[in-house]
Amino acid sequence: MGHGGESRRTQAYDGELGAAVARAQKGDEAAFTVAYRLVQPGLLGYVRGLVGDDAEDVMSDAWLEIARDLGRFQGDGAGFRGWTATIARHRALDHLRRQRVRPRASTLEQDVLDLPGPQSTYDQAMESMSTEYALELVGGLPRDQAEAVLLRVVVGLDGPAAARVLGKRPGAVRTAAYRGLKRLAKQLGVESVTDKASRTLGDST
């Protein structure tokens, strides 16, 4: 699918999410459930990449915080995805500090990768990542590359939003995602990533 089609689908997805969040902030419990169902699969996949089998417990804590602070959130659907990803990451890192283990990128589930998100010019690699073998390769990436790929592909954040979650410059996240995808592509036998693809992944320098 072309980049334009994916962009329109992402805009529609974020539009639905933004509307649900706005209603939830006014006390609509059904709307909060809609928002939860839209973002939870991606967040769970991202957190699973950090803490493994403890992801469900970590996300339970994260959603308690999200629900508690929902009234303070200001922004649209895309902003909500970034905000919730930041909370989820903080809870995951707190968990890791308690467990005293290093973050790791574990195998991602196929249904997580089916979430709508920005389609980079690196279509072949993204499609190849749906295979079980390719998903296992994510676990072999350095942490910075794994997190960048998870946030960009699984959660569906753009470059600047992913950078805010990680507390890094957009250019650094773009580079990490580029290197991670390039490494995956090499192992998958996909043609090399172009500079244009790198810029698309980061959306900003």
LINCOR-V562693 format. One record per pair of residues at least 12 apart in sequence whose C-alpha atoms are under 8 Angstrom apart, sorted by the first residue. I is the first residue (numbers start at 0). J is the second residue. Records with the same first field share a line. If there is no record, write none. Layout:
I=J / J
This chain:
1=118
2=117 / 118 / 119 / 120
5=115 / 116 / 117 / 118
6=116 / 117 / 118
8=115 / 116
9=115 / 116 / 117
12=76 / 115
13=75 / 76 / 77
14=75 / 76
15=76
16=33 / 34 / 37 / 75 / 76
17=74 / 75 / 76 / 77 / 79
18=76
19=31 / 33 / 34
20=34 / 76 / 79
24=69 / 70
38=80 / 154
40=110 / 111 / 114
41=111 / 112 / 114 / 153 / 154 / 155
42=58 / 83 / 84 / 87 / 153 / 154
43=55 / 58
44=107 / 108 / 111 / 149 / 153 / 154
45=146 / 149 / 150 / 153 / 154
46=58 / 87 / 88 / 91
47=104 / 105 / 107
48=102 / 103 / 104 / 105 / 106 / 107 / 138 / 146 / 149
49=91 / 102 / 103 / 104 / 105
50=91 / 94 / 95 / 102 / 103 / 104
51=103 / 104 / 105
54=91
57=87 / 90 / 91 / 94
58=87 / 90
60=90
61=86 / 87 / 90
64=86
65=83 / 86
77=156
78=160
80=154 / 156
81=156 / 160 / 161 / 163 / 164
82=164
84=154 / 164
85=164 / 165
88=164
102=142
103=138 / 142
104=137 / 138 / 139 / 140 / 142 / 145 / 146
105=135 / 137 / 138
106=134 / 135 / 137 / 138
107=134 / 135
108=134
109=129 / 130
111=153
112=129 / 152 / 153
114=153 / 154 / 155
115=155
116=151 / 152 / 153 / 154 / 155 / 156
117=151 / 152 / 155 / 156 / 157
119=196 / 199 / 200
120=195 / 196 / 199
121=192 / 196
123=189
124=180 / 183 / 184 / 187 / 189
125=152
127=187
133=183 / 187
136=183
137=183
140=179
141=179
143=175
144=175 / 176 / 178 / 179
145=176 / 179
147=161 / 172 / 173 / 175 / 176 / 179
148=175 / 176 / 179 / 180
151=176 / 200
157=200 / 201 / 202
158=172 / 173 / 200 / 201 / 202 / 203
159=201 / 202 / 203
169=201 / 203 / 204
170=201 / 203 / 204
172=201
173=197 / 198 / 200 / 201 / 202 / 203 / 204
174=197 / 201
176=197 / 200 / 201
177=192 / 196 / 197 / 200
180=192
